[in-house]
């Protein structure tokens, strides 16, 4: 089953409000095996709404709209869609009574303006909305369906789950759409694609997407409208294949966070962690402590932004700093050793680099970062030159530091 | 001037990735006086892309797309749009050289797969993308324009600002849509609304929106399609009014970052800053060092996640920790004094709290945070109980710490 979503609201086109309803509808419908083939957003204007809904109906015959059902003058969805179906609006006594009852319960008298919310296109099914004043509407004629939902996210979600999805289930085929994500890091999209190879034809009708971010490159496999039992079997096989091809770059699946992976590796090895950060300035500690329960593994860190701090709080010698500069293998290694010593822990990470926008040179351009990891008596250092702006370079550096630790632990037989 | 936006990516329709590009394009184009009349999203399928772009072109004659310009097989936008214009793709030597140069700079050889990114529809203008491997493309024929931008948000933004908006400026009407934002913190939305009062009718046709986030509450005033000189005059007056009503809660306008504000306050007072973080785990340092040039003011910090670290690296006495607990006024004050002393600086911030999800008690529920600031020989402490989940509590705590410093400096005549 396929449909289109039309989200209505001038604020969406101005970019002033993120369109969370479109994303939420996409997730919920995909989980129910329904493909959203196009999503459109239009402003609170009757002709724009009518045109967008008509276009979408012509393509798929089934449209869900959100927004424009409120009591004020800029709420025009109901009128526009009623006109499209050649229907008039009539006062629905049951809706009016429930609206008045709702205001009474809140100790208020219903303002006259809300009376318009009890007007319903003739023949439409009312979808009760206990969370707000705008009921949903299901309009069906000659096999064409438009479902009107309110724009307030909690009201939209309530109506979707309680009224729309159950009705769609009875129309559905029993087929589902499901995605699984294999997360990789430390490899570029193009290099990963070469390792994965041209498997698209082999895995069809499952599709594969490459999603690069500062965390690395995610591989997302999506199975489209297959029976539930078959979809899991096929995705399991494809995910296994992707794990194998991604090799040492694979660090987790779906919502996996590399910080959580590293914390778990250290937890099972009963080793505590400390960090020494220069260019990331606390971001690495922030990533680690974002994970609930990190305190049993993570002791703390030093943000050694100033070279004097590197000397005084991490025991990096002035001669190393003078000879090699703060962004160097020797200083990264000295920082991690200092962190191990100062915090009395068995695992450490250090980051020192040039996040920009200034401070780069031809020898050490902006993006140059030295990372060091210590675990199980071993220390490993790595130089990377990261692309992007200051914030991307810092995010990539924190992720690369975690990845260095993940690999070091994985290769250490302790 | 009117146009349509088509964002391309299966992940958008599945609701797996929020469509930040559509919102960002909406904001930037509105600011330039250009109305986005419809936004559509389609999956990574050539026929879907071709149909959506063709529909949008038929309506407005001008379309901006994002996404689908990567090197892998799921990137199909360029082919689909070239076909729509009846154009073929040709290898562009200049693009190829800049791609190879980019890989060389990062110390890598360009994989063969990236060669496809140097293929350009005949007659298209290449929009150079220094942030990534996918150049933007401007295709214009018989008065119809399609601009293809990459989907990676930072790359999209760079091309939009540097290449697209300047070209659009030469086509516009002279009327602009403009928003100004007044940023406040330390006050709830409803309390702020009472202070601001019912000014909506007075300021019309400028509209006012309240936007709460973990940073505080932003007040956004938007003027719709007015002449440039009038819009600035009206917004100036409204922004002044909002400053006055928000009072001491106002800390900056538009993109102002409270960390930058505090750094500037300290810079003019020639005072350096250090931080001592427990529950924020490095986030506060991360916020501060996100500001380019922070190194002249920010010395560094200690992430004292473990109480032993609070003792050993911040000189917090064991008896204070035993008597009052780590989340207490006395420990927050001791942490900030320890930071001043260890880093040898004149200004310090300390944060200690319970970010959850576990660790709360009836006396100190999850969200309880003690903050301390030191500046000009004074120390001030503040207890807050923040709502939200772990990540929101931590973000609010970092912002509140910065705000405590802003107010302390503001009230200190040094």
Interface residues (C-beta under 8 A of the other chain):
Chain A: X12 X13 X14 X15 X16 X17 X18 X19 X20 X22 X23 X24 X25 X26 X27 X28 X30 X35 X36 X37 X38 X39 X40 X41 X42 X43 X48 X52 X55 X177 X179 X188 X189 X190 X191 X193 X194 X198 X200 X207 X208 X209 X210 X211 X212 X220 X222 X275 X277 X279 X280 X281 X282 X283 X284 X285 X286 X287 X288 X289 X290 X292 X293 X294 X295 X298 X299 X300 X301 X302 X303 X304 X305 X306 X308 X309 X312 X313 X342 X343 X344 X356 X357 X358 X365 X385 X387 X388 X389 X390 X391 X392 X394
Chain B: X10 X11 X12 X13 X14 X15 X16 X17 X18 X19 X20 X22 X23 X24 X25 X26 X27 X28 X30 X35 X36 X37 X38 X39 X40 X41 X42 X43 X44 X48 X52 X55 X70 X71 X72 X73 X74 X102 X105 X106 X107 X108 X110 X111 X112 X113 X114 X131 X132 X133 X152 X154 X177 X179 X209 X220 X222 X275 X277 X279 X280 X281 X282 X283 X284 X285 X286 X287 X288 X289 X290 X292 X293 X294 X295 X298 X299 X300 X301 X302 X303 X304 X305 X306 X308 X309 X312 X313 X342 X343 X344 X356 X357 X358 X390 X391 X394
